[in-house]
Amino acid sequence: MPATVYLTAVIEGICIREMQAHTDQLQNVVVGRCIHLEHRAPVPAGAMLRVSGWTERIGTHSATFFVRAYDQQELVCEVRMTLASADRKSLELKIAGKISEIEKPAI
């Protein structure tokens, strides 16, 4: 997996975990809305990363996080990520509708 994709997944997982602490997970699901990532330096496989960040903005159903990741030498990545809390039932119904369309036999 390319390093940028891996960094995005790690940082997104941390931000989702933080937002889930303030979300009713039975009724809502945290989804990504926007990710702006600047990969600033290479990261060797197996490198230890230190991640720090803060919440920039909190809305009614969303939050924007700013996160920096460092390896042992330098800043390797900066990310601004907006996540939203979506109604779980509505999202599941929409996904089920898309799945049923995909699974329709071709005529």
N, CA, C and O atoms as a Tinker XYZ file with bonds, in Angstrom:
   428  protein
     1  N      0.851000   -1.177000    0.000000    73     2
     2  CA     0.000000    0.000000    0.000000    64     1     3
     3  C      0.899000    1.244000    0.000000    63     2     4     5
     4  O      1.849000    1.315000    0.780000    81     3
     5  N      0.608000    2.221000   -0.864000    73     3     6
     6  CA     1.409000    3.445000   -0.885000    64     5     7
     7  C      1.347000    4.181000    0.463000    63     6     8     9
     8  O      0.339000    4.131000    1.169000    81     7
     9  N      2.435000    4.855000    0.797000    73     7    10
    10  CA     2.549000    5.519000    2.098000    64     9    11
    11  C      1.457000    6.574000    2.310000    63    10    12    13
    12  O      0.953000    6.709000    3.425000    81    11
    13  N      1.086000    7.315000    1.281000    73    11    14
    14  CA     0.066000    8.355000    1.437000    64    13    15
    15  C     -1.276000    7.744000    1.825000    63    14    16    17
    16  O     -1.988000    8.277000    2.676000    81    15
    17  N     -1.610000    6.637000    1.202000    73    15    18
    18  CA    -2.866000    5.952000    1.527000    64    17    19
    19  C     -2.831000    5.441000    2.969000    63    18    20    21
    20  O     -3.811000    5.568000    3.703000    81    19
    21  N     -1.714000    4.873000    3.361000    73    19    22
    22  CA    -1.567000    4.355000    4.723000    64    21    23
    23  C     -1.672000    5.488000    5.745000    63    22    24    25
    24  O     -2.377000    5.355000    6.745000    81    23
    25  N     -0.977000    6.599000    5.503000    73    23    26
    26  CA    -1.049000    7.746000    6.419000    64    25    27
    27  C     -2.479000    8.263000    6.536000    63    26    28    29
    28  O     -2.947000    8.576000    7.630000    81    27
    29  N     -3.164000    8.349000    5.404000    73    27    30
    30  CA    -4.557000    8.806000    5.416000    64    29    31
    31  C     -5.413000    7.894000    6.273000    63    30    32    33
    32  O     -6.210000    8.372000    7.080000    81    31
    33  N     -5.259000    6.588000    6.109000    73    31    34
    34  CA    -6.060000    5.618000    6.874000    64    33    35
    35  C     -5.774000    5.715000    8.369000    63    34    36    37
    36  O     -6.699000    5.669000    9.181000    81    35
    37  N     -4.504000    5.850000    8.739000    73    35    38
    38  CA    -4.138000    5.942000   10.157000    64    37    39
    39  C     -4.741000    7.200000   10.776000    63    38    40    41
    40  O     -5.347000    7.140000   11.846000    81    39
    41  N     -4.575000    8.326000   10.111000    73    39    42
    42  CA    -5.071000    9.595000   10.655000    64    41    43
    43  C     -6.593000    9.621000   10.668000    63    42    44    45
    44  O     -7.191000   10.112000   11.625000    81    43
    45  N     -7.224000    9.106000    9.630000    73    43    46
    46  CA    -8.684000    9.048000    9.602000    64    45    47
    47  C     -9.204000    8.185000   10.752000    63    46    48    49
    48  O    -10.193000    8.538000   11.393000    81    47
    49  N     -8.544000    7.059000   11.015000    73    47    50
    50  CA    -8.955000    6.191000   12.122000    64    49    51
    51  C     -8.890000    6.901000   13.466000    63    50    52    53
    52  O     -9.779000    6.739000   14.301000    81    51
    53  N     -7.843000    7.685000   13.675000    73    51    54
    54  CA    -7.709000    8.437000   14.929000    64    53    55
    55  C     -8.823000    9.474000   15.045000    63    54    56    57
    56  O     -9.444000    9.600000   16.100000    81    55
    57  N     -9.078000   10.211000   13.975000    73    55    58
    58  CA   -10.118000   11.253000   14.006000    64    57    59
    59  C    -11.507000   10.642000   14.195000    63    58    60    61
    60  O    -12.322000   11.177000   14.947000    81    59
    61  N    -11.778000    9.534000   13.522000    73    59    62
    62  CA   -13.069000    8.857000   13.693000    64    61    63
    63  C    -13.248000    8.416000   15.137000    63    62    64    65
    64  O    -14.319000    8.603000   15.715000    81    63
    65  N    -12.216000    7.836000   15.721000    73    63    66
    66  CA   -12.287000    7.394000   17.126000    64    65    67
    67  C    -12.628000    8.573000   18.040000    63    66    68    69
    68  O    -13.448000    8.438000   18.948000    81    67
    69  N    -12.009000    9.709000   17.805000    73    67    70
    70  CA   -12.270000   10.883000   18.639000    64    69    71
    71  C    -13.702000   11.385000   18.466000    63    70    72    73
    72  O    -14.342000   11.783000   19.439000    81    71
    73  N    -14.201000   11.367000   17.242000    73    71    74
    74  CA   -15.566000   11.836000   17.001000    64    73    75
    75  C    -16.601000   10.847000   17.537000    63    74    76    77
    76  O    -17.654000   11.255000   18.028000    81    75
    77  N    -16.306000    9.543000   17.445000    73    75    78
    78  CA   -17.239000    8.537000   17.956000    64    77    79
    79  C    -17.456000    8.671000   19.459000    63    78    80    81
    80  O    -18.508000    8.283000   19.967000    81    79
    81  N    -16.487000    9.208000   20.166000    73    79    82
    82  CA   -16.638000    9.396000   21.613000    64    81    83
    83  C    -17.772000   10.374000   21.930000    63    82    84    85
    84  O    -18.258000   10.415000   23.060000    81    83
    85  N    -18.194000   11.160000   20.936000    73    83    86
    86  CA   -19.246000   12.158000   21.145000    64    85    87
    87  C    -20.470000   11.880000   20.272000    63    86    88    89
    88  O    -21.291000   12.770000   20.047000    81    87
    89  N    -20.591000   10.646000   19.782000    73    87    90
    90  CA   -21.657000   10.277000   18.851000    64    89    91
    91  C    -22.400000    9.055000   19.376000    63    90    92    93
    92  O    -21.785000    8.131000   19.908000    81    91
    93  N    -23.720000    9.051000   19.226000    73    91    94
    94  CA   -24.516000    7.870000   19.555000    64    93    95
    95  C    -24.327000    6.868000   18.418000    63    94    96    97
    96  O    -24.942000    7.002000   17.361000    81    95
    97  N    -23.476000    5.867000   18.635000    73    95    98
    98  CA   -23.102000    4.949000   17.564000    64    97    99
    99  C    -24.228000    4.011000   17.144000    63    98   100   101
   100  O    -24.143000    3.399000   16.080000    81    99
   101  N    -25.272000    3.881000   17.942000    73    99   102
   102  CA   -26.406000    3.054000   17.527000    64   101   103
   103  C    -27.270000    3.783000   16.506000    63   102   104   105
   104  O    -27.891000    3.149000   15.653000    81   103
   105  N    -27.315000    5.114000   16.588000    73   103   106
   106  CA   -28.153000    5.891000   15.677000    64   105   107
   107  C    -27.377000    6.594000   14.581000    63   106   108   109
   108  O    -27.950000    6.963000   13.555000    81   107
   109  N    -26.077000    6.786000   14.784000    73   107   110
   110  CA   -25.279000    7.554000   13.831000    64   109   111
   111  C    -24.002000    6.820000   13.470000    63   110   112   113
   112  O    -23.514000    5.970000   14.215000    81   111
   113  N    -23.474000    7.171000   12.308000    73   111   114
   114  CA   -22.193000    6.641000   11.850000    64   113   115
   115  C    -21.339000    7.835000   11.412000    63   114   116   117
   116  O    -21.844000    8.785000   10.814000    81   115
   117  N    -20.049000    7.772000   11.715000    73   115   118
   118  CA   -19.139000    8.843000   11.332000    64   117   119
   119  C    -18.623000    8.552000    9.924000    63   118   120   121
   120  O    -18.119000    7.465000    9.643000    81   119
   121  N    -18.759000    9.549000    9.045000    73   119   122
   122  CA   -18.330000    9.404000    7.655000    64   121   123
   123  C    -17.418000   10.562000    7.273000    63   122   124   125
   124  O    -17.497000   11.646000    7.851000    81   123
   125  N    -16.556000   10.322000    6.300000    73   123   126
   126  CA   -15.677000   11.378000    5.817000    64   125   127
   127  C    -16.411000   12.328000    4.896000    63   126   128   129
   128  O    -17.252000   11.912000    4.100000    81   127
   129  N    -16.088000   13.610000    5.007000    73   127   130
   130  CA   -16.654000   14.613000    4.101000    64   129   131
   131  C    -15.578000   15.218000    3.213000    63   130   132   133
   132  O    -15.782000   15.418000    2.016000    81   131
   133  N    -14.414000   15.511000    3.823000    73   131   134
   134  CA   -13.361000   16.173000    3.069000    64   133   135
   135  C    -12.013000   15.870000    3.715000    63   134   136   137
   136  O    -11.870000   15.919000    4.937000    81   135
   137  N    -11.031000   15.559000    2.876000    73   135   138
   138  CA    -9.673000   15.323000    3.362000    64   137   139
   139  C     -8.710000   16.105000    2.476000    63   138   140   141
   140  O     -8.689000   15.948000    1.255000    81   139
   141  N     -7.916000   16.947000    3.125000    73   139   142
   142  CA    -6.832000   17.647000    2.428000    64   141   143
   143  C     -5.543000   17.193000    3.085000    63   142   144   145
   144  O     -5.301000   17.475000    4.259000    81   143
   145  N     -4.714000   16.487000    2.322000    73   143   146
   146  CA    -3.495000   15.911000    2.866000    64   145   147
   147  C     -2.300000   16.424000    2.082000    63   146   148   149
   148  O     -2.291000   16.411000    0.852000    81   147
   149  N     -1.293000   16.874000    2.816000    73   147   150
   150  CA    -0.025000   17.250000    2.189000    64   149   151
   151  C      1.046000   16.310000    2.714000    63   150   152   153
   152  O      1.446000   16.376000    3.876000    81   151
   153  N      1.499000   15.430000    1.825000    73   151   154
   154  CA     2.559000   14.479000    2.186000    64   153   155
   155  C      3.874000   15.211000    1.951000    63   154   156   157
   156  O      4.230000   15.489000    0.806000    81   155
   157  N      4.597000   15.526000    3.017000    73   155   158
   158  CA     5.749000   16.422000    2.940000    64   157   159
   159  C      7.102000   15.726000    2.870000    63   158   160   161
   160  O      8.082000   16.345000    2.453000    81   159
   161  N      7.183000   14.466000    3.262000    73   159   162
   162  CA     8.471000   13.769000    3.258000    64   161   163
   163  C      8.229000   12.267000    3.181000    63   162   164   165
   164  O      7.165000   11.789000    3.576000    81   163
   165  N      9.204000   11.520000    2.676000    73   163   166
   166  CA     9.036000   10.061000    2.597000    64   165   167
   167  C      9.036000    9.439000    3.990000    63   166   168   169
   168  O      9.650000    9.949000    4.927000    81   167
   169  N      8.329000    8.328000    4.090000    73   167   170
   170  CA     8.264000    7.578000    5.349000    64   169   171
   171  C      8.720000    6.155000    5.055000    63   170   172   173
   172  O      8.059000    5.438000    4.303000    81   171
   173  N      9.840000    5.739000    5.638000    73   171   174
   174  CA    10.286000    4.363000    5.382000    64   173   175
   175  C      9.359000    3.347000    6.046000    63   174   176   177
   176  O      8.789000    3.609000    7.105000    81   175
   177  N      9.216000    2.193000    5.413000    73   175   178
   178  CA     8.397000    1.119000    5.984000    64   177   179
   179  C      8.887000    0.807000    7.389000    63   178   180   181
   180  O     10.089000    0.683000    7.625000    81   179
   181  N      7.955000    0.681000    8.312000    73   179   182
   182  CA     8.288000    0.337000    9.689000    64   181   183
   183  C      8.681000    1.511000   10.559000    63   182   184   185
   184  O      8.986000    1.328000   11.737000    81   183
   185  N      8.681000    2.729000   10.001000    73   183   186
   186  CA     9.047000    3.908000   10.787000    64   185   187
   187  C      8.011000    4.179000   11.868000    63   186   188   189
   188  O      6.816000    3.979000   11.650000    81   187
   189  N      8.459000    4.628000   13.017000    73   187   190
   190  CA     7.573000    5.033000   14.106000    64   189   191
   191  C      7.099000    6.455000   13.814000    63   190   192   193
   192  O      7.909000    7.328000   13.503000    81   191
   193  N      5.802000    6.689000   13.913000    73   191   194
   194  CA     5.248000    8.020000   13.688000    64   193   195
   195  C      4.719000    8.597000   14.990000    63   194   196   197
   196  O      4.193000    7.879000   15.841000    81   195
   197  N      4.868000    9.903000   15.128000    73   195   198
   198  CA     4.263000   10.641000   16.242000    64   197   199
   199  C      3.210000   11.547000   15.610000    63   198   200   201
   200  O      3.501000   12.300000   14.681000    81   199
   201  N      1.999000   11.467000   16.119000    73   199   202
   202  CA     0.879000   12.207000   15.553000    64   201   203
   203  C      0.358000   13.180000   16.603000    63   202   204   205
   204  O      0.158000   12.813000   17.761000    81   203
   205  N      0.141000   14.430000   16.183000    73   203   206
   206  CA    -0.462000   15.409000   17.088000    64   205   207
   207  C     -1.466000   16.224000   16.291000    63   206   208   209
   208  O     -1.328000   16.392000   15.080000    81   207
   209  N     -2.465000   16.721000   16.978000    73   207   210
   210  CA    -3.474000   17.496000   16.273000    64   209   211
   211  C     -4.477000   18.109000   17.215000    63   210   212   213
   212  O     -4.367000   17.999000   18.436000    81   211
   213  N     -5.461000   18.760000   16.622000    73   211   214
   214  CA    -6.502000   19.426000   17.399000    64   213   215
   215  C     -7.763000   19.535000   16.554000    63   214   216   217
   216  O     -7.748000   19.327000   15.341000    81   215
   217  N     -8.833000   19.862000   17.224000    73   215   218
   218  CA   -10.104000   20.099000   16.542000    64   217   219
   219  C    -10.153000   21.565000   16.154000    63   218   220   221
   220  O    -10.059000   22.440000   17.015000    81   219
   221  N    -10.299000   21.838000   14.874000    73   219   222
   222  CA   -10.353000   23.229000   14.393000    64   221   223
   223  C    -11.757000   23.814000   14.487000    63   222   224   225
   224  O    -11.939000   24.984000   14.821000    81   223
   225  N    -12.747000   22.972000   14.184000    73   223   226
   226  CA   -14.123000   23.476000   14.146000    64   225   227
   227  C    -15.073000   22.352000   14.520000    63   226   228   229
   228  O    -14.892000   21.203000   14.116000    81   227
   229  N    -16.077000   22.701000   15.291000    73   227   230
   230  CA   -17.116000   21.738000   15.644000    64   229   231
   231  C    -18.447000   22.319000   15.201000    63   230   232   233
   232  O    -18.813000   23.427000   15.592000    81   231
   233  N    -19.168000   21.562000   14.382000    73   231   234
   234  CA   -20.495000   21.965000   13.937000    64   233   235
   235  C    -21.548000   21.094000   14.603000    63   234   236   237
   236  O    -21.234000   20.283000   15.474000    81   235
   237  N    -22.780000   21.263000   14.194000    73   235   238
   238  CA   -23.874000   20.485000   14.765000    64   237   239
   239  C    -23.690000   18.995000   14.522000    63   238   240   241
   240  O    -23.906000   18.187000   15.426000    81   239
   241  N    -23.295000   18.626000   13.311000    73   239   242
   242  CA   -23.125000   17.216000   12.951000    64   241   243
   243  C    -21.767000   16.930000   12.321000    63   242   244   245
   244  O    -21.592000   15.899000   11.671000    81   243
   245  N    -20.805000   17.828000   12.504000    73   243   246
   246  CA   -19.507000   17.614000   11.885000    64   245   247
   247  C    -18.389000   18.217000   12.733000    63   246   248   249
   248  O    -18.625000   19.020000   13.636000    81   247
   249  N    -17.175000   17.804000   12.414000    73   247   250
   250  CA   -15.992000   18.360000   13.069000    64   249   251
   251  C    -14.849000   18.351000   12.065000    63   250   252   253
   252  O    -14.733000   17.446000   11.239000    81   251
   253  N    -14.009000   19.374000   12.154000    73   251   254
   254  CA   -12.822000   19.459000   11.317000    64   253   255
   255  C    -11.596000   19.359000   12.211000    63   254   256   257
   256  O    -11.463000   20.077000   13.202000    81   255
   257  N    -10.705000   18.449000   11.835000    73   255   258
   258  CA    -9.487000   18.188000   12.598000    64   257   259
   259  C     -8.274000   18.624000   11.783000    63   258   260   261
   260  O     -8.279000   18.538000   10.555000    81   259
   261  N     -7.236000   19.093000   12.472000    73   259   262
   262  CA    -5.954000   19.368000   11.836000    64   261   263
   263  C     -4.927000   18.480000   12.523000    63   262   264   265
   264  O     -4.787000   18.515000   13.746000    81   263
   265  N     -4.210000   17.685000   11.736000    73   263   266
   266  CA    -3.290000   16.683000   12.290000    64   265   267
   267  C     -1.948000   16.773000   11.576000    63   266   268   269
   268  O     -1.883000   16.963000   10.362000    81   267
   269  N     -0.880000   16.632000   12.358000    73   267   270
   270  CA     0.475000   16.548000   11.807000    64   269   271
   271  C      1.084000   15.220000   12.219000    63   270   272   273
   272  O      0.894000   14.761000   13.345000    81   271
   273  N      1.815000   14.608000   11.301000    73   271   274
   274  CA     2.524000   13.359000   11.598000    64   273   275
   275  C      4.018000   13.583000   11.369000    63   274   276   277
   276  O      4.429000   14.194000   10.383000    81   275
   277  N      4.811000   13.076000   12.300000    73   275   278
   278  CA     6.269000   13.219000   12.244000    64   277   279
   279  C      6.903000   11.837000   12.335000    63   278   280   281
   280  O      6.418000   10.975000   13.068000    81   279
   281  N      7.984000   11.628000   11.594000    73   279   282
   282  CA     8.805000   10.454000   11.868000    64   281   283
   283  C      9.902000   10.913000   12.827000    63   282   284   285
   284  O      9.777000   11.986000   13.417000    81   283
   285  N     10.951000   10.153000   12.996000    73   283   286
   286  CA    11.984000   10.531000   13.968000    64   285   287
   287  C     12.811000   11.732000   13.511000    63   286   288   289
   288  O     13.523000   12.330000   14.318000    81   287
   289  N     12.728000   12.093000   12.230000    73   287   290
   290  CA    13.545000   13.183000   11.716000    64   289   291
   291  C     12.782000   14.476000   11.421000    63   290   292   293
   292  O     13.312000   15.570000   11.613000    81   291
   293  N     11.521000   14.344000   10.949000    73   291   294
   294  CA    10.867000   15.549000   10.430000    64   293   295
   295  C      9.353000   15.386000   10.309000    63   294   296   297
   296  O      8.795000   14.305000   10.499000    81   295
   297  N      8.716000   16.513000    9.983000    73   295   298
   298  CA     7.291000   16.520000    9.652000    64   297   299
   299  C      7.109000   15.784000    8.335000    63   298   300   301
   300  O      7.751000   16.123000    7.341000    81   299
   301  N      6.236000   14.777000    8.318000    73   299   302
   302  CA     6.035000   14.011000    7.086000    64   301   303
   303  C      4.669000   14.234000    6.444000    63   302   304   305
   304  O      4.467000   13.926000    5.270000    81   303
   305  N      3.726000   14.776000    7.233000    73   303   306
   306  CA     2.365000   14.877000    6.701000    64   305   307
   307  C      1.553000   15.885000    7.510000    63   306   308   309
   308  O      1.666000   15.950000    8.734000    81   307
   309  N      0.728000   16.676000    6.807000    73   307   310
   310  CA    -0.262000   17.541000    7.448000    64   309   311
   311  C     -1.617000   17.236000    6.819000    63   310   312   313
   312  O     -1.736000   17.105000    5.600000    81   311
   313  N     -2.624000   17.126000    7.661000    73   311   314
   314  CA    -3.961000   16.751000    7.186000    64   313   315
   315  C     -5.012000   17.647000    7.821000    63   314   316   317
   316  O     -4.981000   17.911000    9.023000    81   315
   317  N     -5.935000   18.105000    6.999000    73   315   318
   318  CA    -7.145000   18.763000    7.490000    64   317   319
   319  C     -8.278000   17.844000    7.050000    63   318   320   321
   320  O     -8.452000   17.579000    5.860000    81   319
   321  N     -9.043000   17.363000    8.017000    73   319   322
   322  CA   -10.057000   16.351000    7.745000    64   321   323
   323  C    -11.381000   16.758000    8.378000    63   322   324   325
   324  O    -11.439000   17.084000    9.563000    81   323
   325  N    -12.435000   16.736000    7.584000    73   323   326
   326  CA   -13.779000   17.006000    8.103000    64   325   327
   327  C    -14.573000   15.708000    8.077000    63   326   328   329
   328  O    -14.681000   15.043000    7.046000    81   327
   329  N    -15.120000   15.366000    9.226000    73   327   330
   330  CA   -15.967000   14.186000    9.375000    64   329   331
   331  C    -17.363000   14.637000    9.761000    63   330   332   333
   332  O    -17.537000   15.702000   10.354000    81   331
   333  N    -18.356000   13.829000    9.424000    73   331   334
   334  CA   -19.744000   14.157000    9.753000    64   333   335
   335  C    -20.407000   12.965000   10.418000    63   334   336   337
   336  O    -20.027000   11.815000   10.199000    81   335
   337  N    -21.392000   13.261000   11.223000    73   335   338
   338  CA   -22.216000   12.236000   11.848000    64   337   339
   339  C    -23.487000   12.111000   11.015000    63   338   340   341
   340  O    -24.273000   13.053000   10.920000    81   339
   341  N    -23.680000   10.938000   10.414000    73   339   342
   342  CA   -24.837000   10.706000    9.543000    64   341   343
   343  C    -25.790000    9.725000   10.207000    63   342   344   345
   344  O    -25.371000    8.866000   10.983000    81   343
   345  N    -27.065000    9.860000    9.899000    73   343   346
   346  CA   -28.071000    8.946000   10.425000    64   345   347
   347  C    -27.806000    7.542000    9.882000    63   346   348   349
   348  O    -27.791000    7.323000    8.670000    81   347
   349  N    -27.599000    6.605000   10.793000    73   347   350
   350  CA   -27.227000    5.236000   10.412000    64   349   351
   351  C    -28.285000    4.578000    9.529000    63   350   352   353
   352  O    -27.938000    3.984000    8.508000    81   351
   353  N    -29.577000    4.668000    9.898000    73   351   354
   354  CA   -30.636000    4.008000    9.128000    64   353   355
   355  C    -30.726000    4.563000    7.705000    63   354   356   357
   356  O    -30.854000    3.803000    6.746000    81   355
   357  N    -30.660000    5.882000    7.572000    73   355   358
   358  CA   -30.732000    6.492000    6.240000    64   357   359
   359  C    -29.569000    6.049000    5.369000    63   358   360   361
   360  O    -29.747000    5.732000    4.193000    81   359
   361  N    -28.381000    6.030000    5.951000    73   359   362
   362  CA   -27.195000    5.627000    5.203000    64   361   363
   363  C    -27.282000    4.156000    4.799000    63   362   364   365
   364  O    -26.956000    3.806000    3.664000    81   363
   365  N    -27.719000    3.293000    5.718000    73   363   366
   366  CA   -27.855000    1.870000    5.398000    64   365   367
   367  C    -28.888000    1.637000    4.303000    63   366   368   369
   368  O    -28.687000    0.785000    3.438000    81   367
   369  N    -30.001000    2.388000    4.330000    73   367   370
   370  CA   -31.017000    2.257000    3.277000    64   369   371
   371  C    -30.467000    2.691000    1.924000    63   370   372   373
   372  O    -30.736000    2.052000    0.907000    81   371
   373  N    -29.704000    3.766000    1.913000    73   371   374
   374  CA   -29.126000    4.247000    0.656000    64   373   375
   375  C    -28.132000    3.227000    0.101000    63   374   376   377
   376  O    -28.137000    2.946000   -1.097000    81   375
   377  N    -27.291000    2.678000    0.956000    73   375   378
   378  CA   -26.328000    1.667000    0.523000    64   377   379
   379  C    -27.052000    0.419000    0.023000    63   378   380   381
   380  O    -26.665000   -0.147000   -1.000000    81   379
   381  N    -28.105000   -0.021000    0.735000    73   379   382
   382  CA   -28.871000   -1.201000    0.311000    64   381   383
   383  C    -29.489000   -0.972000   -1.065000    63   382   384   385
   384  O    -29.512000   -1.885000   -1.890000    81   383
   385  N    -29.988000    0.230000   -1.321000    73   383   386
   386  CA   -30.556000    0.554000   -2.632000    64   385   387
   387  C    -29.512000    0.472000   -3.732000    63   386   388   389
   388  O    -29.788000   -0.020000   -4.826000    81   387
   389  N    -28.320000    0.953000   -3.438000    73   387   390
   390  CA   -27.241000    0.884000   -4.432000    64   389   391
   391  C    -26.824000   -0.561000   -4.692000    63   390   392   393
   392  O    -26.564000   -0.944000   -5.832000    81   391
   393  N    -26.763000   -1.351000   -3.637000    73   391   394
   394  CA   -26.389000   -2.766000   -3.787000    64   393   395
   395  C    -27.419000   -3.496000   -4.642000    63   394   396   397
   396  O    -27.062000   -4.291000   -5.512000    81   395
   397  N    -28.692000   -3.226000   -4.392000    73   395   398
   398  CA   -29.733000   -3.912000   -5.183000    64   397   399
   399  C    -29.644000   -3.516000   -6.650000    63   398   400   401
   400  O    -29.928000   -4.341000   -7.518000    81   399
   401  N    -29.261000   -2.287000   -6.953000    73   399   402
   402  CA   -29.095000   -1.855000   -8.350000    64   401   403
   403  C    -27.906000   -2.556000   -8.983000    63   402   404   405
   404  O    -27.968000   -2.956000  -10.146000    81   403
   405  N    -26.829000   -2.708000   -8.235000    73   403   406
   406  CA   -25.630000   -3.383000   -8.749000    64   405   407
   407  C    -25.925000   -4.859000   -9.032000    63   406   408   409
   408  O    -25.436000   -5.422000  -10.012000    81   407
   409  N    -26.717000   -5.467000   -8.177000    73   407   410
   410  CA   -26.988000   -6.890000   -8.297000    64   409   411
   411  C    -28.078000   -7.259000   -9.285000    63   410   412   413
   412  O    -28.320000   -8.443000   -9.521000    81   411
   413  N    -28.749000   -6.260000   -9.872000    73   411   414
   414  CA   -29.783000   -6.547000  -10.869000    64   413   415
   415  C    -29.132000   -7.227000  -12.070000    63   414   416   417
   416  O    -28.086000   -6.790000  -12.549000    81   415
   417  N    -29.754000   -8.294000  -12.548000    73   415   418
   418  CA   -29.194000   -8.958000  -13.741000    64   417   419
   419  C    -29.289000   -8.053000  -14.962000    63   418   420   421
   420  O    -30.258000   -7.314000  -15.133000    81   419
   421  N    -28.269000   -8.123000  -15.804000    73   419   422
   422  CA   -28.268000   -7.351000  -17.048000    64   421   423
   423  C    -29.242000   -7.989000  -18.016000    63   422   424   425
   424  O    -29.334000   -9.214000  -18.094000    81   423
   425  N    -29.958000   -7.176000  -18.744000    73   423   426
   426  CA   -30.937000   -7.688000  -19.701000    64   425   427
   427  C    -30.354000   -7.734000  -21.076000    63   426   428
   428  O    -31.032000   -8.140000  -22.021000    81   427
